[in-house]
Amino acid sequence: MKKFFLFLISFIALFTVTQILSGLLLTNLYTPNLSASWSSTTQLPQTAYFGNTTFMPTLILAVFSVVVAYFMPHLFKRFSKR
C-alpha cells in the first residue's frame, strides 16, 4: 500500500510539473502578430466544430509521468538503504 501511495503522489507531481513546464514553454515561444491575426479573421468559418481536438500530447506526458513514477519507489528504496 505504501508503494501505491508513493507511485500515486509521484505520478500526480510529475504530471503536474510537466503540464506546467509545457505551458510555460508554449507561452514563452508564442509571438503574437497583430496584423496577421486581423487579416485571418475573414477566412474563419462561421460555425465552430468541436471534437477535432487531439489528446496525444497529454497522453505522451501521462505515459512519461507513469514510467518515471513507477521507478521512483525503486530509487527511494536504493537511497534509503545507504
mmCIF file of the N, C-alpha and C atoms, coordinates in Angstrom:
data_MODEL
# 
_entry.id   MODEL 
# 
loop_
_atom_site.group_PDB 
_atom_site.id 
_atom_site.type_symbol 
_atom_site.label_atom_id 
_atom_site.label_alt_id 
_atom_site.label_comp_id 
_atom_site.label_asym_id 
_atom_site.label_entity_id 
_atom_site.label_seq_id 
_atom_site.pdbx_PDB_ins_code 
_atom_site.Cartn_x 
_atom_site.Cartn_y 
_atom_site.Cartn_z 
_atom_site.occupancy 
_atom_site.B_iso_or_equiv 
_atom_site.pdbx_formal_charge 
_atom_site.auth_seq_id 
_atom_site.auth_comp_id 
_atom_site.auth_asym_id 
_atom_site.auth_atom_id 
_atom_site.pdbx_PDB_model_num 
ATOM 1   N N  . MET A 1 1  ? 0.821   -1.184 0.000   1.00 0.00 ? 1  MET A N  1 
ATOM 2   C CA . MET A 1 1  ? 0.000   0.000  0.000   1.00 0.00 ? 1  MET A CA 1 
ATOM 3   C C  . MET A 1 1  ? 0.876   1.263  0.000   1.00 0.00 ? 1  MET A C  1 
ATOM 4   N N  . LYS A 1 2  ? 2.013   1.165  0.676   1.00 0.00 ? 2  LYS A N  1 
ATOM 5   C CA . LYS A 1 2  ? 2.924   2.306  0.733   1.00 0.00 ? 2  LYS A CA 1 
ATOM 6   C C  . LYS A 1 2  ? 3.483   2.603  -0.657  1.00 0.00 ? 2  LYS A C  1 
ATOM 7   N N  . LYS A 1 3  ? 3.794   1.551  -1.426  1.00 0.00 ? 3  LYS A N  1 
ATOM 8   C CA . LYS A 1 3  ? 4.303   1.746  -2.777  1.00 0.00 ? 3  LYS A CA 1 
ATOM 9   C C  . LYS A 1 3  ? 3.251   2.384  -3.670  1.00 0.00 ? 3  LYS A C  1 
ATOM 10  N N  . PHE A 1 4  ? 1.997   2.008  -3.467  1.00 0.00 ? 4  PHE A N  1 
ATOM 11  C CA . PHE A 1 4  ? 0.922   2.576  -4.267  1.00 0.00 ? 4  PHE A CA 1 
ATOM 12  C C  . PHE A 1 4  ? 0.799   4.076  -4.031  1.00 0.00 ? 4  PHE A C  1 
ATOM 13  N N  . PHE A 1 5  ? 0.825   4.491  -2.766  1.00 0.00 ? 5  PHE A N  1 
ATOM 14  C CA . PHE A 1 5  ? 0.717   5.915  -2.463  1.00 0.00 ? 5  PHE A CA 1 
ATOM 15  C C  . PHE A 1 5  ? 1.931   6.692  -2.966  1.00 0.00 ? 5  PHE A C  1 
ATOM 16  N N  . LEU A 1 6  ? 3.096   6.094  -2.866  1.00 0.00 ? 6  LEU A N  1 
ATOM 17  C CA . LEU A 1 6  ? 4.296   6.741  -3.387  1.00 0.00 ? 6  LEU A CA 1 
ATOM 18  C C  . LEU A 1 6  ? 4.205   6.893  -4.903  1.00 0.00 ? 6  LEU A C  1 
ATOM 19  N N  . PHE A 1 7  ? 3.711   5.844  -5.570  1.00 0.00 ? 7  PHE A N  1 
ATOM 20  C CA . PHE A 1 7  ? 3.518   5.914  -7.012  1.00 0.00 ? 7  PHE A CA 1 
ATOM 21  C C  . PHE A 1 7  ? 2.489   6.977  -7.371  1.00 0.00 ? 7  PHE A C  1 
ATOM 22  N N  . LEU A 1 8  ? 1.388   7.009  -6.646  1.00 0.00 ? 8  LEU A N  1 
ATOM 23  C CA . LEU A 1 8  ? 0.320   7.964  -6.932  1.00 0.00 ? 8  LEU A CA 1 
ATOM 24  C C  . LEU A 1 8  ? 0.787   9.402  -6.733  1.00 0.00 ? 8  LEU A C  1 
ATOM 25  N N  . ILE A 1 9  ? 1.470   9.659  -5.647  1.00 0.00 ? 9  ILE A N  1 
ATOM 26  C CA . ILE A 1 9  ? 1.972   11.008 -5.381  1.00 0.00 ? 9  ILE A CA 1 
ATOM 27  C C  . ILE A 1 9  ? 3.029   11.396 -6.415  1.00 0.00 ? 9  ILE A C  1 
ATOM 28  N N  . SER A 1 10 ? 3.909   10.464 -6.769  1.00 0.00 ? 10 SER A N  1 
ATOM 29  C CA . SER A 1 10 ? 4.926   10.747 -7.778  1.00 0.00 ? 10 SER A CA 1 
ATOM 30  C C  . SER A 1 10 ? 4.292   11.043 -9.131  1.00 0.00 ? 10 SER A C  1 
ATOM 31  N N  . PHE A 1 11 ? 3.285   10.261 -9.488  1.00 0.00 ? 11 PHE A N  1 
ATOM 32  C CA . PHE A 1 11 ? 2.619   10.470 -10.769 1.00 0.00 ? 11 PHE A CA 1 
ATOM 33  C C  . PHE A 1 11 ? 1.931   11.829 -10.825 1.00 0.00 ? 11 PHE A C  1 
ATOM 34  N N  . ILE A 1 12 ? 1.184   12.155 -9.791  1.00 0.00 ? 12 ILE A N  1 
ATOM 35  C CA . ILE A 1 12 ? 0.466   13.433 -9.775  1.00 0.00 ? 12 ILE A CA 1 
ATOM 36  C C  . ILE A 1 12 ? 1.451   14.596 -9.817  1.00 0.00 ? 12 ILE A C  1 
ATOM 37  N N  . ALA A 1 13 ? 2.528   14.492 -9.056  1.00 0.00 ? 13 ALA A N  1 
ATOM 38  C CA . ALA A 1 13 ? 3.519   15.578 -9.034  1.00 0.00 ? 13 ALA A CA 1 
ATOM 39  C C  . ALA A 1 13 ? 4.209   15.721 -10.385 1.00 0.00 ? 13 ALA A C  1 
ATOM 40  N N  . LEU A 1 14 ? 4.646   14.618 -10.968 1.00 0.00 ? 14 LEU A N  1 
ATOM 41  C CA . LEU A 1 14 ? 5.345   14.694 -12.250 1.00 0.00 ? 14 LEU A CA 1 
ATOM 42  C C  . LEU A 1 14 ? 4.421   15.160 -13.371 1.00 0.00 ? 14 LEU A C  1 
ATOM 43  N N  . PHE A 1 15 ? 3.190   14.694 -13.379 1.00 0.00 ? 15 PHE A N  1 
ATOM 44  C CA . PHE A 1 15 ? 2.253   15.104 -14.419 1.00 0.00 ? 15 PHE A CA 1 
ATOM 45  C C  . PHE A 1 15 ? 1.949   16.593 -14.305 1.00 0.00 ? 15 PHE A C  1 
ATOM 46  N N  . THR A 1 16 ? 1.778   17.070 -13.075 1.00 0.00 ? 16 THR A N  1 
ATOM 47  C CA . THR A 1 16 ? 1.511   18.491 -12.872 1.00 0.00 ? 16 THR A CA 1 
ATOM 48  C C  . THR A 1 16 ? 2.703   19.340 -13.301 1.00 0.00 ? 16 THR A C  1 
ATOM 49  N N  . VAL A 1 17 ? 3.888   18.914 -12.928 1.00 0.00 ? 17 VAL A N  1 
ATOM 50  C CA . VAL A 1 17 ? 5.095   19.672 -13.286 1.00 0.00 ? 17 VAL A CA 1 
ATOM 51  C C  . VAL A 1 17 ? 5.288   19.695 -14.797 1.00 0.00 ? 17 VAL A C  1 
ATOM 52  N N  . THR A 1 18 ? 5.094   18.559 -15.466 1.00 0.00 ? 18 THR A N  1 
ATOM 53  C CA . THR A 1 18 ? 5.270   18.545 -16.920 1.00 0.00 ? 18 THR A CA 1 
ATOM 54  C C  . THR A 1 18 ? 4.210   19.394 -17.619 1.00 0.00 ? 18 THR A C  1 
ATOM 55  N N  . GLN A 1 19 ? 2.991   19.411 -17.109 1.00 0.00 ? 19 GLN A N  1 
ATOM 56  C CA . GLN A 1 19 ? 1.955   20.260 -17.701 1.00 0.00 ? 19 GLN A CA 1 
ATOM 57  C C  . GLN A 1 19 ? 2.294   21.738 -17.523 1.00 0.00 ? 19 GLN A C  1 
ATOM 58  N N  . ILE A 1 20 ? 2.772   22.095 -16.347 1.00 0.00 ? 20 ILE A N  1 
ATOM 59  C CA . ILE A 1 20 ? 3.134   23.494 -16.092 1.00 0.00 ? 20 ILE A CA 1 
ATOM 60  C C  . ILE A 1 20 ? 4.323   23.904 -16.948 1.00 0.00 ? 20 ILE A C  1 
ATOM 61  N N  . LEU A 1 21 ? 5.329   23.037 -17.048 1.00 0.00 ? 21 LEU A N  1 
ATOM 62  C CA . LEU A 1 21 ? 6.506   23.372 -17.860 1.00 0.00 ? 21 LEU A CA 1 
ATOM 63  C C  . LEU A 1 21 ? 6.166   23.470 -19.339 1.00 0.00 ? 21 LEU A C  1 
ATOM 64  N N  . SER A 1 22 ? 5.310   22.589 -19.829 1.00 0.00 ? 22 SER A N  1 
ATOM 65  C CA . SER A 1 22 ? 4.936   22.687 -21.241 1.00 0.00 ? 22 SER A CA 1 
ATOM 66  C C  . SER A 1 22 ? 4.103   23.938 -21.492 1.00 0.00 ? 22 SER A C  1 
ATOM 67  N N  . GLY A 1 23 ? 3.259   24.327 -20.548 1.00 0.00 ? 23 GLY A N  1 
ATOM 68  C CA . GLY A 1 23 ? 2.503   25.566 -20.685 1.00 0.00 ? 23 GLY A CA 1 
ATOM 69  C C  . GLY A 1 23 ? 3.406   26.781 -20.671 1.00 0.00 ? 23 GLY A C  1 
ATOM 70  N N  . LEU A 1 24 ? 4.399   26.781 -19.790 1.00 0.00 ? 24 LEU A N  1 
ATOM 71  C CA . LEU A 1 24 ? 5.359   27.896 -19.759 1.00 0.00 ? 24 LEU A CA 1 
ATOM 72  C C  . LEU A 1 24 ? 6.167   27.966 -21.049 1.00 0.00 ? 24 LEU A C  1 
ATOM 73  N N  . LEU A 1 25 ? 6.561   26.811 -21.566 1.00 0.00 ? 25 LEU A N  1 
ATOM 74  C CA . LEU A 1 25 ? 7.321   26.778 -22.803 1.00 0.00 ? 25 LEU A CA 1 
ATOM 75  C C  . LEU A 1 25 ? 6.491   27.316 -23.965 1.00 0.00 ? 25 LEU A C  1 
ATOM 76  N N  . LEU A 1 26 ? 5.238   26.870 -24.076 1.00 0.00 ? 26 LEU A N  1 
ATOM 77  C CA . LEU A 1 26 ? 4.383   27.359 -25.150 1.00 0.00 ? 26 LEU A CA 1 
ATOM 78  C C  . LEU A 1 26 ? 4.097   28.851 -25.008 1.00 0.00 ? 26 LEU A C  1 
ATOM 79  N N  . THR A 1 27 ? 3.933   29.317 -23.785 1.00 0.00 ? 27 THR A N  1 
ATOM 80  C CA . THR A 1 27 ? 3.683   30.734 -23.564 1.00 0.00 ? 27 THR A CA 1 
ATOM 81  C C  . THR A 1 27 ? 4.897   31.568 -23.940 1.00 0.00 ? 27 THR A C  1 
ATOM 82  N N  . ASN A 1 28 ? 6.083   31.096 -23.610 1.00 0.00 ? 28 ASN A N  1 
ATOM 83  C CA . ASN A 1 28 ? 7.295   31.849 -23.926 1.00 0.00 ? 28 ASN A CA 1 
ATOM 84  C C  . ASN A 1 28 ? 7.617   31.851 -25.417 1.00 0.00 ? 28 ASN A C  1 
ATOM 85  N N  . LEU A 1 29 ? 7.252   30.794 -26.119 1.00 0.00 ? 29 LEU A N  1 
ATOM 86  C CA . LEU A 1 29 ? 7.567   30.709 -27.542 1.00 0.00 ? 29 LEU A CA 1 
ATOM 87  C C  . LEU A 1 29 ? 6.526   31.381 -28.423 1.00 0.00 ? 29 LEU A C  1 
ATOM 88  N N  . TYR A 1 30 ? 5.400   31.772 -27.872 1.00 0.00 ? 30 TYR A N  1 
ATOM 89  C CA . TYR A 1 30 ? 4.335   32.400 -28.659 1.00 0.00 ? 30 TYR A CA 1 
ATOM 90  C C  . TYR A 1 30 ? 4.704   33.841 -28.980 1.00 0.00 ? 30 TYR A C  1 
ATOM 91  N N  . THR A 1 31 ? 4.638   34.176 -30.244 1.00 0.00 ? 31 THR A N  1 
ATOM 92  C CA . THR A 1 31 ? 4.868   35.561 -30.655 1.00 0.00 ? 31 THR A CA 1 
ATOM 93  C C  . THR A 1 31 ? 3.628   36.045 -31.391 1.00 0.00 ? 31 THR A C  1 
ATOM 94  N N  . PRO A 1 32 ? 2.897   36.974 -30.795 1.00 0.00 ? 32 PRO A N  1 
ATOM 95  C CA . PRO A 1 32 ? 1.685   37.463 -31.441 1.00 0.00 ? 32 PRO A CA 1 
ATOM 96  C C  . PRO A 1 32 ? 2.010   38.359 -32.631 1.00 0.00 ? 32 PRO A C  1 
ATOM 97  N N  . ASN A 1 33 ? 1.199   38.242 -33.645 1.00 0.00 ? 33 ASN A N  1 
ATOM 98  C CA . ASN A 1 33 ? 1.342   39.074 -34.834 1.00 0.00 ? 33 ASN A CA 1 
ATOM 99  C C  . ASN A 1 33 ? -0.021  39.696 -35.092 1.00 0.00 ? 33 ASN A C  1 
ATOM 100 N N  . LEU A 1 34 ? -0.184  40.922 -34.700 1.00 0.00 ? 34 LEU A N  1 
ATOM 101 C CA . LEU A 1 34 ? -1.484  41.571 -34.747 1.00 0.00 ? 34 LEU A CA 1 
ATOM 102 C C  . LEU A 1 34 ? -2.011  41.733 -36.164 1.00 0.00 ? 34 LEU A C  1 
ATOM 103 N N  . SER A 1 35 ? -1.165  42.085 -37.103 1.00 0.00 ? 35 SER A N  1 
ATOM 104 C CA . SER A 1 35 ? -1.641  42.289 -38.477 1.00 0.00 ? 35 SER A CA 1 
ATOM 105 C C  . SER A 1 35 ? -2.087  40.972 -39.100 1.00 0.00 ? 35 SER A C  1 
ATOM 106 N N  . ALA A 1 36 ? -1.378  39.907 -38.819 1.00 0.00 ? 36 ALA A N  1 
ATOM 107 C CA . ALA A 1 36 ? -1.765  38.606 -39.376 1.00 0.00 ? 36 ALA A CA 1 
ATOM 108 C C  . ALA A 1 36 ? -3.054  38.088 -38.751 1.00 0.00 ? 36 ALA A C  1 
ATOM 109 N N  . SER A 1 37 ? -3.262  38.380 -37.485 1.00 0.00 ? 37 SER A N  1 
ATOM 110 C CA . SER A 1 37 ? -4.481  37.898 -36.835 1.00 0.00 ? 37 SER A CA 1 
ATOM 111 C C  . SER A 1 37 ? -5.713  38.627 -37.345 1.00 0.00 ? 37 SER A C  1 
ATOM 112 N N  . TRP A 1 38 ? -5.616  39.926 -37.614 1.00 0.00 ? 38 TRP A N  1 
ATOM 113 C CA . TRP A 1 38 ? -6.761  40.662 -38.146 1.00 0.00 ? 38 TRP A CA 1 
ATOM 114 C C  . TRP A 1 38 ? -7.049  40.280 -39.585 1.00 0.00 ? 38 TRP A C  1 
ATOM 115 N N  . SER A 1 39 ? -6.026  40.003 -40.375 1.00 0.00 ? 39 SER A N  1 
ATOM 116 C CA . SER A 1 39 ? -6.267  39.630 -41.767 1.00 0.00 ? 39 SER A CA 1 
ATOM 117 C C  . SER A 1 39 ? -6.809  38.212 -41.894 1.00 0.00 ? 39 SER A C  1 
ATOM 118 N N  . SER A 1 40 ? -6.552  37.372 -40.911 1.00 0.00 ? 40 SER A N  1 
ATOM 119 C CA . SER A 1 40 ? -7.033  35.994 -40.991 1.00 0.00 ? 40 SER A CA 1 
ATOM 120 C C  . SER A 1 40 ? -8.472  35.843 -40.517 1.00 0.00 ? 40 SER A C  1 
ATOM 121 N N  . THR A 1 41 ? -9.086  36.879 -39.959 1.00 0.00 ? 41 THR A N  1 
ATOM 122 C CA . THR A 1 41 ? -10.463 36.759 -39.477 1.00 0.00 ? 41 THR A CA 1 
ATOM 123 C C  . THR A 1 41 ? -11.459 36.626 -40.619 1.00 0.00 ? 41 THR A C  1 
ATOM 124 N N  . THR A 1 42 ? -11.101 37.061 -41.787 1.00 0.00 ? 42 THR A N  1 
ATOM 125 C CA . THR A 1 42 ? -12.019 36.916 -42.926 1.00 0.00 ? 42 THR A CA 1 
ATOM 126 C C  . THR A 1 42 ? -12.082 35.480 -43.411 1.00 0.00 ? 42 THR A C  1 
ATOM 127 N N  . GLN A 1 43 ? -11.088 34.688 -43.079 1.00 0.00 ? 43 GLN A N  1 
ATOM 128 C CA . GLN A 1 43 ? -11.046 33.299 -43.532 1.00 0.00 ? 43 GLN A CA 1 
ATOM 129 C C  . GLN A 1 43 ? -11.638 32.331 -42.517 1.00 0.00 ? 43 GLN A C  1 
ATOM 130 N N  . LEU A 1 44 ? -12.069 32.826 -41.365 1.00 0.00 ? 44 LEU A N  1 
ATOM 131 C CA . LEU A 1 44 ? -12.623 31.947 -40.345 1.00 0.00 ? 44 LEU A CA 1 
ATOM 132 C C  . LEU A 1 44 ? -14.005 31.452 -40.750 1.00 0.00 ? 44 LEU A C  1 
ATOM 133 N N  . PRO A 1 45 ? -14.318 30.196 -40.454 1.00 0.00 ? 45 PRO A N  1 
ATOM 134 C CA . PRO A 1 45 ? -15.662 29.708 -40.765 1.00 0.00 ? 45 PRO A CA 1 
ATOM 135 C C  . PRO A 1 45 ? -16.692 30.298 -39.800 1.00 0.00 ? 45 PRO A C  1 
ATOM 136 N N  . GLN A 1 46 ? -17.933 30.336 -40.226 1.00 0.00 ? 46 GLN A N  1 
ATOM 137 C CA . GLN A 1 46 ? -18.999 30.906 -39.407 1.00 0.00 ? 46 GLN A CA 1 
ATOM 138 C C  . GLN A 1 46 ? -19.459 29.955 -38.314 1.00 0.00 ? 46 GLN A C  1 
ATOM 139 N N  . THR A 1 47 ? -19.221 28.662 -38.484 1.00 0.00 ? 47 THR A N  1 
ATOM 140 C CA . THR A 1 47 ? -19.632 27.681 -37.477 1.00 0.00 ? 47 THR A CA 1 
ATOM 141 C C  . THR A 1 47 ? -18.398 27.093 -36.814 1.00 0.00 ? 47 THR A C  1 
ATOM 142 N N  . ALA A 1 48 ? -18.555 26.723 -35.563 1.00 0.00 ? 48 ALA A N  1 
ATOM 143 C CA . ALA A 1 48 ? -17.448 26.128 -34.806 1.00 0.00 ? 48 ALA A CA 1 
ATOM 144 C C  . ALA A 1 48 ? -17.670 24.628 -34.707 1.00 0.00 ? 48 ALA A C  1 
ATOM 145 N N  . TYR A 1 49 ? -16.652 23.871 -34.994 1.00 0.00 ? 49 TYR A N  1 
ATOM 146 C CA . TYR A 1 49 ? -16.729 22.415 -34.916 1.00 0.00 ? 49 TYR A CA 1 
ATOM 147 C C  . TYR A 1 49 ? -15.953 21.959 -33.688 1.00 0.00 ? 49 TYR A C  1 
ATOM 148 N N  . PHE A 1 50 ? -16.628 21.300 -32.808 1.00 0.00 ? 50 PHE A N  1 
ATOM 149 C CA . PHE A 1 50 ? -15.986 20.783 -31.604 1.00 0.00 ? 50 PHE A CA 1 
ATOM 150 C C  . PHE A 1 50 ? -15.762 19.290 -31.783 1.00 0.00 ? 50 PHE A C  1 
ATOM 151 N N  . GLY A 1 51 ? -14.643 18.811 -31.361 1.00 0.00 ? 51 GLY A N  1 
ATOM 152 C CA . GLY A 1 51 ? -14.359 17.389 -31.468 1.00 0.00 ? 51 GLY A CA 1 
ATOM 153 C C  . GLY A 1 51 ? -13.165 17.087 -32.339 1.00 0.00 ? 51 GLY A C  1 
ATOM 154 N N  . ASN A 1 52 ? -12.559 18.081 -32.939 1.00 0.00 ? 52 ASN A N  1 
ATOM 155 C CA . ASN A 1 52 ? -11.375 17.873 -33.757 1.00 0.00 ? 52 ASN A CA 1 
ATOM 156 C C  . ASN A 1 52 ? -10.101 18.107 -32.955 1.00 0.00 ? 52 ASN A C  1 
ATOM 157 N N  . THR A 1 53 ? -10.179 17.896 -31.662 1.00 0.00 ? 53 THR A N  1 
ATOM 158 C CA . THR A 1 53 ? -9.002  18.109 -30.822 1.00 0.00 ? 53 THR A CA 1 
ATOM 159 C C  . THR A 1 53 ? -8.223  16.806 -30.702 1.00 0.00 ? 53 THR A C  1 
ATOM 160 N N  . THR A 1 54 ? -6.975  16.918 -30.384 1.00 0.00 ? 54 THR A N  1 
ATOM 161 C CA . THR A 1 54 ? -6.135  15.741 -30.193 1.00 0.00 ? 54 THR A CA 1 
ATOM 162 C C  . THR A 1 54 ? -5.693  15.668 -28.739 1.00 0.00 ? 54 THR A C  1 
ATOM 163 N N  . PHE A 1 55 ? -5.616  14.463 -28.247 1.00 0.00 ? 55 PHE A N  1 
ATOM 164 C CA . PHE A 1 55 ? -5.186  14.251 -26.868 1.00 0.00 ? 55 PHE A CA 1 
ATOM 165 C C  . PHE A 1 55 ? -3.807  13.605 -26.809 1.00 0.00 ? 55 PHE A C  1 
ATOM 166 N N  . MET A 1 56 ? -3.123  13.531 -27.936 1.00 0.00 ? 56 MET A N  1 
ATOM 167 C CA . MET A 1 56 ? -1.843  12.838 -27.987 1.00 0.00 ? 56 MET A CA 1 
ATOM 168 C C  . MET A 1 56 ? -0.763  13.487 -27.119 1.00 0.00 ? 56 MET A C  1 
ATOM 169 N N  . PRO A 1 57 ? -0.571  14.813 -27.110 1.00 0.00 ? 57 PRO A N  1 
ATOM 170 C CA . PRO A 1 57 ? 0.458   15.377 -26.222 1.00 0.00 ? 57 PRO A CA 1 
ATOM 171 C C  . PRO A 1 57 ? 0.182   15.092 -24.752 1.00 0.00 ? 57 PRO A C  1 
ATOM 172 N N  . THR A 1 58 ? -1.075  15.161 -24.347 1.00 0.00 ? 58 THR A N  1 
ATOM 173 C CA . THR A 1 58 ? -1.412  14.850 -22.961 1.00 0.00 ? 58 THR A CA 1 
ATOM 174 C C  . THR A 1 58 ? -1.161  13.383 -22.664 1.00 0.00 ? 58 THR A C  1 
ATOM 175 N N  . LEU A 1 59 ? -1.467  12.509 -23.616 1.00 0.00 ? 59 LEU A N  1 
ATOM 176 C CA . LEU A 1 59 ? -1.229  11.080 -23.429 1.00 0.00 ? 59 LEU A CA 1 
ATOM 177 C C  . LEU A 1 59 ? 0.264   10.784 -23.324 1.00 0.00 ? 59 LEU A C  1 
ATOM 178 N N  . ILE A 1 60 ? 1.071   11.438 -24.132 1.00 0.00 ? 60 ILE A N  1 
ATOM 179 C CA . ILE A 1 60 ? 2.521   11.230 -24.072 1.00 0.00 ? 60 ILE A CA 1 
ATOM 180 C C  . ILE A 1 60 ? 3.072   11.698 -22.730 1.00 0.00 ? 60 ILE A C  1 
ATOM 181 N N  . LEU A 1 61 ? 2.618   12.857 -22.250 1.00 0.00 ? 61 LEU A N  1 
ATOM 182 C CA . LEU A 1 61 ? 3.065   13.338 -20.941 1.00 0.00 ? 61 LEU A CA 1 
ATOM 183 C C  . LEU A 1 61 ? 2.606   12.416 -19.823 1.00 0.00 ? 61 LEU A C  1 
ATOM 184 N N  . ALA A 1 62 ? 1.401   11.864 -19.941 1.00 0.00 ? 62 ALA A N  1 
ATOM 185 C CA . ALA A 1 62 ? 0.899   10.957 -18.913 1.00 0.00 ? 62 ALA A CA 1 
ATOM 186 C C  . ALA A 1 62 ? 1.711   9.661  -18.889 1.00 0.00 ? 62 ALA A C  1 
ATOM 187 N N  . VAL A 1 63 ? 2.038   9.117  -20.050 1.00 0.00 ? 63 VAL A N  1 
ATOM 188 C CA . VAL A 1 63 ? 2.842   7.886  -20.104 1.00 0.00 ? 63 VAL A CA 1 
ATOM 189 C C  . VAL A 1 63 ? 4.237   8.149  -19.552 1.00 0.00 ? 63 VAL A C  1 
ATOM 190 N N  . PHE A 1 64 ? 4.831   9.283  -19.898 1.00 0.00 ? 64 PHE A N  1 
ATOM 191 C CA . PHE A 1 64 ? 6.139   9.639  -19.353 1.00 0.00 ? 64 PHE A CA 1 
ATOM 192 C C  . PHE A 1 64 ? 6.083   9.749  -17.834 1.00 0.00 ? 64 PHE A C  1 
ATOM 193 N N  . SER A 1 65 ? 5.031   10.382 -17.316 1.00 0.00 ? 65 SER A N  1 
ATOM 194 C CA . SER A 1 65 ? 4.893   10.532 -15.870 1.00 0.00 ? 65 SER A CA 1 
ATOM 195 C C  . SER A 1 65 ? 4.691   9.187  -15.185 1.00 0.00 ? 65 SER A C  1 
ATOM 196 N N  . VAL A 1 66 ? 3.945   8.292  -15.814 1.00 0.00 ? 66 VAL A N  1 
ATOM 197 C CA . VAL A 1 66 ? 3.725   6.959  -15.232 1.00 0.00 ? 66 VAL A CA 1 
ATOM 198 C C  . VAL A 1 66 ? 5.033   6.178  -15.182 1.00 0.00 ? 66 VAL A C  1 
ATOM 199 N N  . VAL A 1 67 ? 5.809   6.236  -16.248 1.00 0.00 ? 67 VAL A N  1 
ATOM 200 C CA . VAL A 1 67 ? 7.079   5.497  -16.277 1.00 0.00 ? 67 VAL A CA 1 
ATOM 201 C C  . VAL A 1 67 ? 8.029   6.027  -15.209 1.00 0.00 ? 67 VAL A C  1 
ATOM 202 N N  . VAL A 1 68 ? 8.145   7.342  -15.108 1.00 0.00 ? 68 VAL A N  1 
ATOM 203 C CA . VAL A 1 68 ? 9.043   7.914  -14.101 1.00 0.00 ? 68 VAL A CA 1 
ATOM 204 C C  . VAL A 1 68 ? 8.511   7.634  -12.694 1.00 0.00 ? 68 VAL A C  1 
ATOM 205 N N  . ALA A 1 69 ? 7.200   7.740  -12.499 1.00 0.00 ? 69 ALA A N  1 
ATOM 206 C CA . ALA A 1 69 ? 6.625   7.477  -11.179 1.00 0.00 ? 69 ALA A CA 1 
ATOM 207 C C  . ALA A 1 69 ? 6.754   6.012  -10.795 1.00 0.00 ? 69 ALA A C  1 
ATOM 208 N N  . TYR A 1 70 ? 6.775   5.108  -11.765 1.00 0.00 ? 70 TYR A N  1 
ATOM 209 C CA . TYR A 1 70 ? 6.954   3.687  -11.466 1.00 0.00 ? 70 TYR A CA 1 
ATOM 210 C C  . TYR A 1 70 ? 8.344   3.414  -10.903 1.00 0.00 ? 70 TYR A C  1 
ATOM 211 N N  . PHE A 1 71 ? 9.341   4.110  -11.410 1.00 0.00 ? 71 PHE A N  1 
ATOM 212 C CA . PHE A 1 71 ? 10.699  3.865  -10.953 1.00 0.00 ? 71 PHE A CA 1 
ATOM 213 C C  . PHE A 1 71 ? 11.087  4.688  -9.727  1.00 0.00 ? 71 PHE A C  1 
ATOM 214 N N  . MET A 1 72 ? 10.262  5.640  -9.310  1.00 0.00 ? 72 MET A N  1 
ATOM 215 C CA . MET A 1 72 ? 10.568  6.454  -8.132  1.00 0.00 ? 72 MET A CA 1 
ATOM 216 C C  . MET A 1 72 ? 10.682  5.622  -6.850  1.00 0.00 ? 72 MET A C  1 
ATOM 217 N N  . PRO A 1 73 ? 9.766   4.672  -6.558  1.00 0.00 ? 73 PRO A N  1 
ATOM 218 C CA . PRO A 1 73 ? 9.936   3.873  -5.330  1.00 0.00 ? 73 PRO A CA 1 
ATOM 219 C C  . PRO A 1 73 ? 11.243  3.080  -5.316  1.00 0.00 ? 73 PRO A C  1 
ATOM 220 N N  . HIS A 1 74 ? 11.675  2.614  -6.493  1.00 0.00 ? 74 HIS A N  1 
ATOM 221 C CA . HIS A 1 74 ? 12.939  1.877  -6.557  1.00 0.00 ? 74 HIS A CA 1 
ATOM 222 C C  . HIS A 1 74 ? 14.126  2.784  -6.226  1.00 0.00 ? 74 HIS A C  1 
ATOM 223 N N  . LEU A 1 75 ? 14.070  4.022  -6.697  1.00 0.00 ? 75 LEU A N  1 
ATOM 224 C CA . LEU A 1 75 ? 15.146  4.964  -6.379  1.00 0.00 ? 75 LEU A CA 1 
ATOM 225 C C  . LEU A 1 75 ? 15.139  5.333  -4.900  1.00 0.00 ? 75 LEU A C  1 
ATOM 226 N N  . PHE A 1 76 ? 13.937  5.541  -4.337  1.00 0.00 ? 76 PHE A N  1 
ATOM 227 C CA . PHE A 1 76 ? 13.860  5.860  -2.912  1.00 0.00 ? 76 PHE A CA 1 
ATOM 228 C C  . PHE A 1 76 ? 14.350  4.691  -2.062  1.00 0.00 ? 76 PHE A C  1 
ATOM 229 N N  . LYS A 1 77 ? 14.038  3.478  -2.476  1.00 0.00 ? 77 LYS A N  1 
ATOM 230 C CA . LYS A 1 77 ? 14.479  2.308  -1.727  1.00 0.00 ? 77 LYS A CA 1 
ATOM 231 C C  . LYS A 1 77 ? 15.998  2.181  -1.797  1.00 0.00 ? 77 LYS A C  1 
ATOM 232 N N  . ARG A 1 78 ? 16.578  2.452  -2.960  1.00 0.00 ? 78 ARG A N  1 
ATOM 233 C CA . ARG A 1 78 ? 18.016  2.342  -3.129  1.00 0.00 ? 78 ARG A CA 1 
ATOM 234 C C  . ARG A 1 78 ? 18.750  3.384  -2.278  1.00 0.00 ? 78 ARG A C  1 
ATOM 235 N N  . PHE A 1 79 ? 18.249  4.622  -2.257  1.00 0.00 ? 79 PHE A N  1 
ATOM 236 C CA . PHE A 1 79 ? 18.910  5.678  -1.499  1.00 0.00 ? 79 PHE A CA 1 
ATOM 237 C C  . PHE A 1 79 ? 18.624  5.591  -0.001  1.00 0.00 ? 79 PHE A C  1 
ATOM 238 N N  . SER A 1 80 ? 17.546  4.954  0.399   1.00 0.00 ? 80 SER A N  1 
ATOM 239 C CA . SER A 1 80 ? 17.248  4.848  1.819   1.00 0.00 ? 80 SER A CA 1 
ATOM 240 C C  . SER A 1 80 ? 18.103  3.770  2.496   1.00 0.00 ? 80 SER A C  1 
ATOM 241 N N  . LYS A 1 81 ? 18.613  2.824  1.725   1.00 0.00 ? 81 LYS A N  1 
ATOM 242 C CA . LYS A 1 81 ? 19.472  1.776  2.291   1.00 0.00 ? 81 LYS A CA 1 
ATOM 243 C C  . LYS A 1 81 ? 20.862  2.311  2.628   1.00 0.00 ? 81 LYS A C  1 
ATOM 244 N N  . ARG A 1 82 ? 21.253  3.401  2.033   1.00 0.00 ? 82 ARG A N  1 
ATOM 245 C CA . ARG A 1 82 ? 22.598  3.933  2.267   1.00 0.00 ? 82 ARG A CA 1 
ATOM 246 C C  . ARG A 1 82 ? 22.684  4.688  3.543   1.00 0.00 ? 82 ARG A C  1 
# 
